[in-house]
Amino acid sequence: MKRTITHLADGRELIYFDRRDDADRSAIDRRALEPRPVASELRYDPLTEEWIAIAGHRQTRTFLPTGGTAECPLCPSSETRSSEIPSYDYDVVVFENRFPSFSTNFGTYEDPGGLSEVRPAVGRCEVVCFTSDHDSSFSKLSDSQVELVMEAWADRTAELSQIEGVEQVFCFENRGAEIGITLAHPHGQIYAYPYVTPRTKLQLGAARRYTKGNLFADVLAAERQAGVRVVAANELWTAFVPAAARWPFEVHLYPHRQVPDLAALTEAERAAFAPLYTSVLRAFDGLFGVVMPYIAAWHQAPVRVDRELGYLHLELFSIRRAANKLKYLAGSESAMGAFVNDVLPEEAARMIRSQIDHK
Ligand SMILES: [Zn+2]
């Protein structure tokens, strides 16, 4: 594997991850780009004890260009067109988001008054292109390509954890127009947050109060023993529908060994994840014979606290509940955080399991 760091015309970092050591990554970005926007502001909600990033500049970002590969900023550049990636081809590439919610490029922030505090949204947002093939998808990647993506995730997790003020690194993929993606090219994102996210805080709080062992490890062991919600497994990973799934189709993938983050996985664990995960993604697409919109979210331990409590896992879920029906977050979920799921988790597991192709 070869890793090459370069910079885009406006100073943003771009990193190539190549399978071949002789890949030529000398191409230069010659576009005339606007200066980078200053970091968003963080405002504190004293009622929920949560930080909200207010990112006014993101309204101007590129929204679903219609020209396919001819306009796609994530396709490689060509002789006639410059995209975000200067090279004419790539394996996996990561670069800083042009319209980041979090960055280290501070502006000035006025006190909003009330009981809220304000501070700069320090951190970093990166884009990960999973393949140079515009029409591919994560489910179609070869095992070795998935392993290269995992190397990139692990590398970024380790590096972003070093930024002063960063408390948690989140690697994720939004897929499908129904989820609200703004670009069709297969890609994911990485957020380095200046706080521990609300959901991680909740999970770690529960894990801290649980005294019989590690809560995540015990959930995994119990699901493996019950078996009824397990959809696929191999020697090093298990994929199961959680007993109290919030989403119509939701699968959690856990390594059998407790590790805090992606950087702590062994080569063997990365290799074992690839075929298992893509088989679950293909099973998702097989459920209704239409592309499943989904969110795939890596839960990693915070950077500075609770490293021994955290347990790396991937939470994958879709908002599609039938061929032509989507689950919308309406009153109960959006206003109260109280989920109502219309699909029995055991039935969802049976349906997903029946679509696993064991390729
Ligand atoms: Zn593209």
Residues whose N, C-alpha, C, O or C-beta is under 5 A from the ligand:
A	BS01	ZN	T69 C72 L74 C75 H134 H185
